[in-house]
Amino acid sequence: MEVRPQAHRVEYRLAVVKITLSGRAGEFGTVADVLDRIAALGINLSAISSATTADASWRLSITVSSSDALAALNAARSTAVGMEEPRLEEGFAWISLFSASMRSSPGYASAMFRALERDEIPVDMVVVSDASIGCLIPETRVQDGLRALRRAFRLDR
C-alpha cells in the first residue's frame, strides 16, 4: 500500500525570472557581495543556488519577480565585474505545496517530483522549508502542475 503524505494546499506565483551569474572563482565579488547589492535595493529573492566546481568555476542562480528583474540584473552586473555576462531567463512560475506535517513526514519531495514528472513538467529549481516545498517550473505549465499536484495529494476533492 502506498503511503501518501498529506498536503493542505497548493499555491503558485507567476512572473518569476531567473538570473544566473557564472565565471571563475576569485575573479569577481563573492556571493554575499552580489546578494548585499540586491538586498540594498529592497529586492526579495525567492531562491538562491550557488555552486563552485573542481575547476574553480562558480555559478549563482537567483529568482526574483519580473518587476525586480532589471534592477537585480544591473546590481549583479555591477558587483560581479569580470564574470561572464549574467543570463536572465523569463517565463517561470513557482508552484508550492504546503503541509504542517512536512518536517515530520518524509516523502513529500518524491511524491511532488513523481507527480510533476508523470505530466512531463520540468523542474528548474527547488526550495524546501519546514512547511513547504516549492518548484520553479515553466509559467506555461502552471495549470498542468496544479492539476498534477492536486491529483497526487488528493486536493481536488
C-alpha positions as CSV (number, residue, x, y, z in Angstrom):
1,M,0.0,0.0,0.0
2,E,1.3,3.4,-1.0
3,V,1.8,5.9,1.9
4,R,0.7,9.3,0.7
5,P,1.9,12.5,2.6
6,Q,-1.0,14.8,3.4
7,A,-0.7,18.2,1.9
8,H,-3.0,21.1,2.8
9,R,-2.8,23.3,-0.2
10,V,-1.0,24.2,-3.4
11,E,-0.2,27.7,-4.5
12,Y,1.5,29.4,-7.3
13,R,3.2,32.7,-8.2
14,L,3.6,33.9,-11.8
15,A,6.1,36.2,-13.4
16,V,9.3,34.8,-11.9
17,V,12.6,35.5,-13.5
18,K,15.9,33.5,-13.0
19,I,19.2,35.3,-13.2
20,T,22.4,33.3,-13.4
21,L,25.9,34.6,-13.0
22,S,29.0,32.5,-13.7
23,G,32.7,32.8,-14.0
24,R,36.0,31.7,-12.4
25,A,36.2,31.9,-8.6
26,G,38.3,34.8,-7.4
27,E,37.7,36.9,-10.5
28,F,34.8,38.8,-9.1
29,G,32.9,39.5,-5.9
30,T,31.6,36.9,-3.5
31,V,28.1,35.6,-3.4
32,A,27.5,37.8,-0.3
33,D,28.6,40.9,-2.3
34,V,26.1,40.2,-5.0
35,L,23.3,39.4,-2.6
36,D,24.1,42.5,-0.5
37,R,23.8,44.8,-3.5
38,I,20.5,43.3,-4.5
39,A,19.2,43.5,-0.9
40,A,20.2,47.1,-0.7
41,L,17.6,47.8,-3.5
42,G,14.9,46.2,-1.4
43,I,14.6,43.2,-3.7
44,N,13.4,39.9,-2.2
45,L,14.8,36.6,-3.6
46,S,12.6,33.5,-4.0
47,A,15.5,31.1,-4.3
48,I,19.3,31.0,-4.4
49,S,21.5,28.3,-5.8
50,S,25.3,28.6,-5.6
51,A,27.9,26.1,-6.7
52,T,31.7,26.0,-7.2
53,T,33.2,23.2,-9.2
54,A,36.5,21.4,-9.0
55,D,38.0,23.6,-11.8
56,A,37.1,26.8,-9.7
57,S,34.1,27.7,-11.9
58,W,31.4,29.5,-10.0
59,R,27.7,29.8,-10.7
60,L,25.0,31.7,-8.8
61,S,21.3,31.5,-9.8
62,I,18.7,33.6,-8.1
63,T,15.0,34.1,-8.7
64,V,13.1,37.4,-8.4
65,S,9.8,38.8,-9.5
66,S,9.7,40.1,-13.1
67,S,9.1,43.6,-11.8
68,D,12.5,43.4,-10.0
69,A,14.4,41.6,-12.7
70,L,16.2,44.6,-14.4
71,A,17.3,46.2,-11.1
72,A,18.5,42.8,-9.8
73,L,20.4,42.1,-13.1
74,N,22.1,45.5,-13.0
75,A,23.0,45.1,-9.3
76,A,24.5,41.7,-10.0
77,R,26.3,43.0,-13.1
78,S,27.9,45.9,-11.2
79,T,29.0,43.8,-8.3
80,A,30.5,40.8,-10.3
81,V,32.9,42.6,-12.5
82,G,35.0,40.3,-14.7
83,M,32.5,37.5,-14.9
84,E,30.5,36.2,-17.8
85,E,27.5,38.3,-18.8
86,P,24.7,37.5,-16.4
87,R,21.9,35.4,-18.0
88,L,18.3,36.5,-17.4
89,E,15.6,33.8,-18.1
90,E,11.9,34.8,-18.1
91,G,8.8,32.8,-18.2
92,F,8.9,30.9,-14.9
93,A,6.5,30.4,-12.0
94,W,6.8,29.0,-8.5
95,I,4.4,26.2,-7.6
96,S,4.4,25.3,-3.9
97,L,3.0,22.6,-1.8
98,F,2.2,23.3,1.9
99,S,1.7,21.0,4.9
100,A,2.0,21.4,8.6
101,S,3.4,17.9,8.9
102,M,6.1,18.3,6.2
103,R,9.0,18.3,8.6
104,S,8.0,15.1,10.4
105,S,6.7,13.2,7.4
106,P,9.2,12.1,4.7
107,G,8.1,11.6,1.2
108,Y,6.7,15.0,0.1
109,A,9.6,15.7,-2.3
110,S,9.4,12.3,-4.0
111,A,5.6,12.5,-4.3
112,M,5.8,16.0,-5.7
113,F,8.5,15.1,-8.3
114,R,6.7,12.0,-9.3
115,A,3.5,13.9,-9.9
116,L,5.3,16.6,-12.0
117,E,7.4,14.0,-13.9
118,R,4.4,12.0,-14.7
119,D,3.0,15.0,-16.5
120,E,6.4,15.9,-18.0
121,I,6.6,19.2,-16.2
122,P,10.3,20.2,-15.9
123,V,11.5,21.4,-12.6
124,D,14.3,24.0,-12.7
125,M,15.0,24.9,-9.0
126,V,13.6,23.7,-5.7
127,V,13.2,25.4,-2.3
128,V,12.3,23.4,0.8
129,S,11.3,24.6,4.3
130,D,9.7,23.0,7.3
131,A,6.2,23.7,5.9
132,S,6.5,23.8,2.2
133,I,8.3,22.7,-0.9
134,G,8.4,24.9,-4.0
135,C,9.5,24.2,-7.6
136,L,10.4,26.6,-10.3
137,I,8.6,25.5,-13.5
138,P,7.8,27.0,-16.9
139,E,5.0,29.5,-16.5
140,T,3.1,27.9,-19.4
141,R,2.8,24.7,-17.3
142,V,1.4,26.2,-14.1
143,Q,-2.2,24.9,-14.6
144,D,-0.8,21.4,-15.5
145,G,1.3,21.5,-12.4
146,L,-1.6,22.5,-10.2
147,R,-3.7,19.7,-11.6
148,A,-0.9,17.2,-11.1
149,L,-0.2,18.1,-7.5
150,R,-3.9,18.3,-6.6
151,R,-4.4,14.9,-8.1
152,A,-1.3,13.4,-6.4
153,F,-2.1,14.8,-3.0
154,R,-5.9,14.4,-3.3
155,L,-6.6,18.1,-3.0
156,D,-9.1,18.0,-5.9
157,R,-11.9,16.6,-3.8
